């Protein structure tokens, strides 16, 4: 686990990327380097891997910027082990979301975020489905990003919402 400071070019490139994708202004100063990915720290906690950029589940303020999908309690164990979210487990999904949209997967009982995913198809098509995979699981509680963040000390984080899963 290695934390390093970003140079001005890296900050500018990453800031432009997040502004273009999410419409958010960020100026990260540090990045945690992991095997097959990075966790950007400071302003917002953002994951970057070979599949794209995603909000970190521990950044409660950032999660508010993304739509939520609720799943039944029986689906949680599979999801937090990295499985795709299957259509039968979905209990609530807003209509009108595009294919590939980033969503926060929450349990239906407590509303806590357990996963960040991308829609496999648009939400209207997914709502009409009875079975099959609906959401690709990009980041979940207990994955390598979550475990790395747990090892960071509070003074290393600068999270607005806290590093525990109060999502």
C-alpha positions as CSV (number, residue, x, y, z in Angstrom):
1,X,0.0,0.0,0.0
2,X,1.6,3.2,-1.2
3,X,0.3,6.7,-0.9
4,X,1.8,9.4,-3.1
5,X,1.1,13.0,-3.9
6,X,-0.2,13.8,-7.4
7,X,1.6,16.3,-9.6
8,X,-0.2,19.3,-11.1
9,X,-0.7,17.5,-14.5
10,X,-2.3,14.4,-12.8
11,X,-4.6,16.6,-10.7
12,X,-5.7,18.6,-13.8
13,X,-6.3,15.4,-15.9
14,X,-8.2,13.6,-13.1
15,X,-10.2,16.8,-12.3
16,X,-11.2,17.1,-16.0
17,X,-12.2,13.5,-16.2
18,X,-14.5,13.7,-13.1
19,X,-16.0,17.0,-14.3
20,X,-16.7,15.5,-17.7
21,X,-18.2,12.2,-16.3
22,X,-20.0,13.4,-13.2
23,X,-20.1,17.2,-13.4
24,X,-18.3,17.5,-10.1
25,X,-15.3,19.6,-9.3
26,X,-12.5,17.8,-7.5
27,X,-8.8,18.5,-6.8
28,X,-7.3,15.4,-5.2
29,X,-3.8,15.8,-3.8
30,X,-3.0,12.1,-3.0
31,X,-3.6,8.7,-4.4
32,X,-3.4,5.3,-2.7
33,X,-1.9,2.9,-5.2
34,X,-3.3,-0.7,-5.1
35,X,-2.9,-3.7,-7.3
36,X,-5.1,-3.1,-10.3
37,X,-6.5,0.2,-9.1
38,X,-6.2,3.5,-7.3
39,X,-8.1,5.2,-4.6
40,X,-8.0,9.0,-4.8
41,X,-8.1,10.8,-1.5
42,X,-8.8,14.3,-0.1
43,X,-11.7,16.2,-1.8
44,X,-13.7,13.1,-2.6
45,X,-12.8,9.4,-2.4
46,X,-12.9,8.0,-5.9
47,X,-11.8,4.6,-7.2
48,X,-10.1,4.2,-10.6
49,X,-9.5,0.9,-12.1
50,X,-9.4,-0.8,-15.6
51,X,-13.2,-0.4,-15.9
52,X,-13.5,3.3,-15.1
53,X,-14.0,5.6,-12.1
54,X,-16.4,5.0,-9.3
55,X,-17.4,6.6,-6.0
56,X,-16.0,5.0,-2.9
57,X,-18.7,3.5,-0.5
58,X,-17.1,5.2,2.5
59,X,-17.6,8.7,1.0
60,X,-21.2,9.4,2.1
61,X,-21.4,12.8,0.6
62,X,-20.3,11.6,-2.8
63,X,-22.8,8.7,-2.8
64,X,-25.6,11.2,-2.6
65,X,-24.8,12.2,-6.2
66,X,-25.8,8.8,-7.6
67,X,-29.2,7.0,-7.9
68,X,-29.9,4.2,-5.5
69,X,-31.2,0.7,-6.2
70,X,-32.6,-1.4,-3.3
71,X,-32.1,-5.1,-3.1
72,X,-33.7,-7.7,-0.8
73,X,-31.8,-8.9,2.2
74,X,-31.2,-12.3,0.7
75,X,-29.1,-10.9,-2.1
76,X,-26.6,-9.1,0.1
77,X,-24.2,-12.0,0.8
78,X,-23.6,-12.7,-2.9
79,X,-23.2,-8.9,-3.7
80,X,-20.6,-8.3,-1.0
81,X,-18.7,-11.3,-2.4
82,X,-18.5,-9.6,-5.8
83,X,-21.4,-11.2,-7.6
84,X,-23.5,-9.3,-10.2
85,X,-26.8,-8.0,-8.9
86,X,-29.5,-10.3,-10.4
87,X,-32.9,-8.9,-11.4
88,X,-35.0,-11.0,-9.0
89,X,-33.2,-9.5,-6.0
90,X,-34.0,-5.9,-7.0
91,X,-36.8,-4.3,-5.0
92,X,-36.6,-0.7,-6.1
93,X,-35.1,1.0,-9.2
94,X,-35.7,4.5,-10.6
95,X,-36.9,4.5,-14.2
96,X,-35.0,6.4,-17.0
97,X,-31.4,5.4,-16.1
98,X,-29.2,4.7,-19.1
99,X,-27.2,1.6,-19.7
100,X,-23.8,1.9,-17.9
101,X,-25.2,4.4,-15.4
102,X,-23.4,4.2,-12.0
103,X,-25.7,3.3,-9.2
104,X,-25.5,2.7,-5.4
105,X,-26.9,-0.7,-4.4
106,X,-28.5,-0.5,-1.0
107,X,-30.2,-3.1,1.2
108,X,-34.0,-2.7,1.4
109,X,-34.3,-2.8,5.2
110,X,-31.7,-0.2,6.3
111,X,-30.9,1.6,3.1
112,X,-27.1,1.2,3.6
113,X,-24.9,1.2,0.5
114,X,-23.3,-2.2,0.0
115,X,-22.1,-1.9,-3.6
116,X,-21.4,0.5,-6.4
117,X,-22.4,-0.9,-9.8
118,X,-23.1,-0.1,-13.4
119,X,-26.4,-1.0,-15.2
120,X,-26.1,-3.8,-17.7
121,X,-29.0,-2.3,-19.6
122,X,-31.2,0.8,-19.2
123,X,-33.4,0.7,-16.1
124,X,-36.7,0.6,-18.1
125,X,-35.5,-2.7,-19.8
126,X,-34.3,-4.1,-16.5
127,X,-37.6,-3.3,-14.8
128,X,-39.3,-5.3,-17.5
129,X,-37.0,-8.3,-17.0
130,X,-38.0,-11.2,-14.7
131,X,-34.5,-12.8,-14.5
132,X,-30.9,-12.4,-15.4
133,X,-28.0,-10.1,-14.4
134,X,-28.9,-6.4,-14.0
135,X,-26.0,-4.6,-12.4
136,X,-22.3,-5.3,-12.8
137,X,-20.7,-5.0,-9.3
138,X,-17.8,-2.5,-9.6
139,X,-17.0,-1.9,-5.8
140,X,-18.4,-3.5,-2.7
141,X,-17.9,-3.7,1.0
142,X,-14.9,-5.9,1.8
143,X,-13.2,-5.6,-1.6
144,X,-9.6,-4.5,-2.0
145,X,-10.4,-0.8,-2.0
146,X,-12.6,-1.1,1.1
147,X,-9.9,-3.1,3.0
148,X,-7.1,-0.7,2.0
149,X,-9.2,2.3,3.3
150,X,-9.8,0.5,6.6
151,X,-6.0,0.4,7.1
152,X,-5.7,4.1,6.7
153,X,-5.6,6.3,9.8
154,X,-8.2,9.1,10.1
155,X,-5.6,11.8,9.5
156,X,-4.8,10.1,6.2
157,X,-8.4,10.1,5.0
158,X,-10.1,13.6,5.2
159,X,-13.5,12.0,4.6
160,X,-16.5,14.2,5.1
161,X,-18.8,11.3,5.8
162,X,-16.5,8.9,7.6
163,X,-14.8,5.7,6.5
164,X,-17.2,3.3,8.2
165,X,-20.2,2.1,6.3
166,X,-22.9,4.5,7.4
167,X,-24.1,4.6,3.8
